[in-house]
Amino acid sequence: MIEIVIPYIAIIIVILFLVMLAQKLKIAYPIVLVVGGLAISLLPGLPVISINPELIFIIFLPPLLYEAAWYTSWKDFWRWRRVITSFAFLIVLLTSLVIALVSQMIIPGFTLALGLLLGGIVSPPDAVSATSILKTIKVPKRITAILEGESLLNDASSLIVFRFAIIAVSTGSFVFHEAALSFVIVVLMGVLIGIAVGLVYFAVHKWMPTDPNIDIILTLTAPYVMYITAEHFHFSGVLAVVSGGLFLSSKSHLFLSHSSRLRGANVWSAFGFVLNGLVFMLIGLELPVIVNQLGNVSLGAAIGYGVLITLVLIVTRILSTLGASVFTVFISRYITTADNRPGWKGPIIIGWAGMRGVVSLAAALSIPAYMGNGVPFPQRNLILFITFTVILLTLVVQGISLPYVIKWVNMSDPDNHLPESEEDSRIRKMLAEHSMQYLDANHSERVKVSPGLQQIRARLENDLAFEHPQYDHQAKDYQDVYLQLLIKQRLFLTALNKEQDTDEDVIRKLQGLIDLEEEKLRVRFDL
C-alpha cells in the first residue's frame, strides 16, 4: 500500500512546486504542469504512470464540471446563450467534420468514421487553461463569460460525437437521422436528470437537519450522483452535472447557511486545485506510454500528422468564431441579440483561446483496445499520439502567446464596465444606503436606545462615505495600520493563551474572527 501511495504524494508535491514556479514566471499553471510532467517522464529510472480513462471520467470530470457550473454567472450565461450554444454544439460538430475530412485525406488507412472519432476527441477546448490565463490579463468580461459558458457544454457535445463515432467504426454503418435523434435525446435527458437530482439535493439541504460539515459532503457527492445516474441510462453525464450544478448554484442562498457557504468555498477551491493539478501533470507523464504504443507508424510521421491536425483545429476555430460574428450581424436584423456588432477582436481572442486538455486525452484513452468481434481497434495508438500532440501544442503555443494576442488586439470593453475597484465602492455604497433606509424605516426607535445598533448604523455611514484607495490616498494608511493592528491582536491572543486560566476555545474563536477580518480587508482592497 505504501508503494502505491508514495508516487501520488510525490506527484502532488511536484505539482505544488511547479505551480509556484508558474506564479513566479507569470505563466498559466496548466502549461507549466504539462511541460513539467513531460520533462519528468523522460527521466531514466522513473516508473511509467498510465492513466486509466475511467479514473478521469468518473473521479476527475464530474467535480471539475460541477465547480465550473457552480461559479458560472447564470446572468452572463443567459445573456450570451446563443453564442455559447453555437460554440459548444455547432462549432464542435463543424470542427469534428473538418477534422474527419482532413484526416481521411492525409492519414493512410483513416476512414471517415475514424476521422470523425478523432474530431470528436480533439474538438472541445479546455476551459481551465484559458480562464487561468485570462485571470491575469485585463480582458472584457464577455470574453471570459463566453469561454466559461462554452466549456460547460462543449465537453458534452464532443463526447456524444465520440460515442456515435465509436459505434460507426465498430459496426461499419452510420445512420444520420437516427444519430441526430439520439443526439437530441441524450442532451435533453442529461439535462433533465441533472435537474431532477439537483431537486433531490435541494430538498435534503433545505428540509433535513444538516450542518456545515454535512452540507459540504453533500455538495462533494452531488456531481458524482448526477454523472453516474445519467451515464447509467446512457445519457449525457456531462450535461447532467452542468445543469444540476447551475440549478443548485442559483438556489444556494435558499438552502446553505453562511457557514456552509464560507467553508464550502474553501474546500472546493482546494479540491478543484488538486484535481486540476493532477490532471495536467498526468497528461505530461503519459507521453512515454503513448510513444511506446505507436507500433508501425514512425515517430516523425506521427508528429507530422499531429502538427497538421493542430493547425487545422486552430484555423477552423478562428474562422468559425469570425463566421459567428458575421452571422450575428446578419441575424440581428430579424431577432434581438446581445450585441449586433461583435466585430473581429472578440472572435480572434476566443478563437485563439481554444486550447485542448483533459477531456480530449481521457476520451482518446477510453477508445477500446479491441472491437466487439475481437479485432484490434484500428489506428487507436495513432489517435492517442495525435491527441497528445494537439494538447501539448495548443497548451504551450497558444497558451503562452494568448496574452500577446490579447495585447495586440487591444479590445476595449464594449459593455463599459467600471473598474472592479470603482464597482466595489459603488455597490458597497448602494448596500449601505439601502441598509440605513431599512433601519430608519423599521427600527429607528430601537436604534436610538441600543448602543450596538448605533454602532452598526455608524459603520454603514462610514461605508457610505468611504472612498476606494484609487481615489483616496489616506486609505493606504488605513490598510497598513489595520493589518499591523490585526497582527498585534494575534500576538496578544497567543500570549494570553499561555495563561492557565484562559479558555483556549474562546481564543481560537477570536483568532478565527481576526482571520476573517483580514480576509475581508484583503479582498476589498485586492491586497
Disulfide bonds with the S-S distance in Angstrom:
none
